[in-house]
Amino acid sequence: MDSSGPQQLLAELAKLESLRNPQSEQKLRAYRRFVLRGDAELSDMERGPSNSGPIQVLLRDIGRGGVGFICPQPLELNSTWRIAFLHRGYAVGHQGIVIRHCREVQAGVYLIGTQFCIETGMMCLLGIDPAAIRDGDKPAKSNEPALYLAPGEVA
């Protein structure tokens, strides 16, 4: 993230935490979320010439089903990314994610909610055609209720 405003971003996260309602959140989430502060980097799973370098983000919360963070730019819903969790500047783990929620919380700061997913590369190693993966990334229609709860719905 831009080094000019980390304190401002932390203050924004503190405000968001004050709105969290654990009782209503847990009823609608499949897995408990844990408050987490740390750095991470996002890389687009669809590598291409138009993709820029990694996007620096600040973690908000994490659980078995997904991760929440703040980001300096909006991310397209249902797009797939790879998040690298950083410790002292080094990547200590990677995970595929799907963007499920994106909301601007202040100028140039977006609250992003994600769901974990299998890495595209792993699917290719298992014999799935990359073109089929891209075509199949359109969300399937389902009559089941969504397990993701947008942050605005938990307050």
Helices and strands as residue ranges (DSSP letters): H 6-19, H 22-28, E 34-35, E 39-44, E 55-62, E 67-71, E 80-87, E 90-106, E 109-117, H 120-125, H 130-136, G 151-153
